Amino acid sequence: MGKVNLTIDNIKVEAIEGDSILHAAKSAGVEIPTLCFLKGINEIGACRVCLVEIEGARSLQASCVHPVAEGMIVRTNTKKVRDARKSTIELILSNHNRECLTCERNRKCELQYIAEGLGISQIYFDGEKTAGGIYDDMSPSIVRDQTKCILCERCINICKKQQKVGILDLMGRGINAKVGPAFNRSVTQVPCLYCGQCINVCPVGALKEKEDIDRVWAAIENPEIHVVVQTAPAVRAGIGEEFGFPVGSRLTGKMVTALKRLGFDKVYDTNFGADLTIMEEGYELLDRIQNGGVLPMLTSCSPGWVRFLEFNYPELIPNLSTAKAPHTMLGAVIKSYYAEKYGLDPKKIFTVSVMLCTAKKAEIVRPQMEVNGLRDIDAVITTRELAKMVKQARIDFASLEDSEYDQDLLGEYTGAGVIFGATGGVMEAAIRTVADVLAGADLKEFEYNAVRGITEIKEAQVSIGEKVVKVAVAHSTGAAAQLLEKVKKGEADYHFIEVMCCSGGCVNGGGQPRISNKDRLEMDVRKERAKALYTEDESRKFRKSHKNPDILKLYQDFFGKPNSHKAHEFLHTSYAPREKYE
């Protein structure tokens, strides 16, 4: 495409033909406020907050959808523009639940931020409000508060365009307009994945995770209960954002110190569970390849993705690995091997997972996630919930010293476990182990860059001696659907497919810190957070799961070998088709 020259607030700007005024202004360092806009997902000009004045135009234009043109003169900060934006926000606020002090998004709300910037101190249009605001907290993962919805449609389009699920839409007209599942159903009554991507893009407090903080505090404060916490790999790359650190800061040590100060009895890394998953999943793949099992094998550690397949592709359930997710594997080990080693009553052990994922809350209540009547995991809290607990305890996170995870029994983890948090990480970790087993050697080249990065679908061939293993990686269920259609038609000859429900993988999970629209325009948060994980991978003493000495001892003392009968009893699961609308 060609280039065009225009002027924005007296600044000469060169832009690409077809670009929006909003994008061109951003490249020139001019900030235009937005509310409904979501790059590549929701570019509809609906909220009218991004209005600008164009010389020669009869009316103000929405900069997020209006294309640049040669010689165009744009003004973003005239009285006419400010007054229009102010009136728009006042009208939105007139129909909004303004109990800000008790809102999930207080001081982190995009509507609040814009209102403050416009100097709005009172509402002149305070009249009739939408009746019958729905409060839906029936699911284990997501809470919807219709009284706070501003009809921006971001949640609708992230679900429809990226995830290809589409359980949300606009209903009604005018003051009676609402966003939600059809016929005012709960999200529990539709094929919701509980992935939380709608939460991440909601600019206000209309969507949030269902919190489990109080149950965790109660367990910590009960002297009869032994509380063990574990943290997913991507949490270390996100937690700092809740305390003012730059996006992608790796704060493993501070996070561990904070958890110990909160009062947990043991602090472990889910990366140990990830290493264990690779052992089980990797050997399961080898067995399928060598003994004519169902191929391609599909990864199973992303619960939103598993729900997507159970709802939409139940005929491919036999392709799913039976390996549990890392945190549930570790939970099962804590209530068996760990309890046995330390002489603890497993019924008095309370396991907590700090996850980047709201779907993990639904995963732990699946009937299959228990062994001998004991739930693998008792509570899941998100990265955001952990930050809340730290703030409730009045801990100054930024000034904390670094400390290590507990090193006993389940303490060692490898770089392979760390990279689980980025798209392609599970695949790369698995190949590192499978390649060594097939080659019968400790291969020196084990970084597989072909499966890294944020391309929606990645394909690679790994040559190991005379064997060629064909793999594919997809992130977002929308991308996964493309691969599954090929599998159904017999057009895919892969051996192994990794799927992550969320775009970018776990680093962009529905429980991670929210990113403002301003920051979304400046960076790709998926890349920044993933860098932190690959950096930690490079720093680890062991970088292959089958080299983890604690994992090897676990098999020696308890499971015998990967995919043994006992390993299946504790570390594997099953799946079942789901009805989309019961």
C-alpha positions, 0 to 999 in steps of 0.5 A: 500500500502507498503512503499518505501525508496528513496533519494531526494537531499541527503535526505532520504525519506519514501514514499507510493508505487505509490506516485509521486516523486513530492508528496514525495519531498513535504513531505521532504520539497523539492519544485519542481516547477510546472505549469500544475499540479493540484492535482487530476485534471490535472496530465499529465506532459505536461509542463515539468517544474517539471523535475528531474534527476533520477540516471540511467534514460536516460532522465529527468522525470516529477516528477508529474507523475513519481512514486517513487521506492525502492532505487531511487536516485533523484536530483531536482537541478542539472545544467541539470535540471535548464537548462531544466526548463529554456529553457521550460519557455523561450519557453512558454514566447516566445509565451506569451503576456508579458504585465505583468504590465497591466495584472490581474495577475501581481505579482500573476502569477505562470508563472512570479513566476517561471521565476523569480526563474529561473533568466530569464531576456531575451527571446532567442526564440522570434519568430512567435506567435500564430495568432488570439488570442481570447478575449471573454468578451461577458458573464456577468461573465468571460473574456477569453484572448487567448493571455495569455493562456499557454496550461496547460489544468488546465481549461479544466480538472477542467471543465471536471472532477470536474464540469462534464460540459466540455465546454473547450478543446484543438483545433488545433496543434503545434503553432496553438493550442488553448483552448476554446469552440468548434468552437471558440464559446463564453462561452455565446454560450455553457452551461457554468455555469459561476462558475469561477472554471476555473479562480481559477485554471488558473496559468496566466491571460488567464481567469478572472472575468468581473469587475464591479468596475468602475460602483460601484465607479461611484455610490458611487461618485454620490450624488444623489444615495444611495449606499447599499453594502452587503457581502456574508459570505465566503468573510470574510474568504477569503479577508485577503489572498489578503493582506498577511493574512494566508488562513482562517483568519476571518477578518469581522471587518476589511472588514466592516471598509474598506467598510465604508471608501470606501464610501458606505452609508450602509454596511449590511451582506448577512447573513441577507438575508441567514436567510430570505432564510431559513425562506422561503425555510424552510417553503417551504420544510415543505409545500411540506412534509406536503401537498404532494409537489414535493420531494426531494426539491433542494436548489436554492441559488447557481446560477451555480448549477441552470444553470447546472440543467436548461441545463442538468436536466430541467425535475427536475426544479419542484424540485428546491426551488423557493426561491431566493438567499440570496443576491437577497432577501436582495436586494429586501427588500432594495428596498422595506421595507428599502426604505419605512422605510427611505423614500427613492426613490427606483429608487435612491438606488444602491445595491452592492453585494460583492460575492465569486462567478462569477456566481452571476454576471450572476444571477443578470441579469436574467429577474426574478431578479426584482420586480416592474421594479427594479433590486434586485441587481445593481452590483456584485463584487467579493472578488478579486474586493473588494480587488482591490478597497481597494488598489485603495483607498490606504487603509492599510487593515492590520492596520484597526480597527474592526467595526460592520455592520450597526445595524439598520433594517437589521443588525442582523444575526445568526450563521445559516446565516454565515455557508451558505458559507460552503458545508452543511451549507445551509442544517444545517441552514435549519434543525435548523429551520425545526426541531424546527418547527416540534418539536414545541420546541427550540431544544438544540441539533442543530449542525448537523455534518453529513452534514459538511465536504468535502466528495463529497456526504453526506447523513443524517437522522434527527429524529424529534419526530416521523418524519424522514427527509432524506437529502443529500448534494453535492458540485461540479456539478459533484457530483450533477449529481450523485445524480440527476441520482438517483432522476431521476431513483426513487432511492432517497427517500430524502426530501431535497438536498443541492447542491453547484456548487463549490467544498467545497461550497462558500468558494471556489467560483470562485471569491475568492483569487487564491491559488498557486500550492505551497499552494494547496500542503500544505493545503486544502483551503476549510477546512481552510476557512470553519473553520472561518465560523463555528467559527463565527457561534459559537460566535453569540448570535442567531444561528437559523434563526427564532430567528433573531429579525430583521427577525421577525420584517420584517415579522410582518411589511411587509411580514406577514408570510413566503411563503405569497403572498407578500413574493412570490412577492419579495422573490421567482423566477422561472426557465426555460430550456436552450438550450445547444447550441443555 
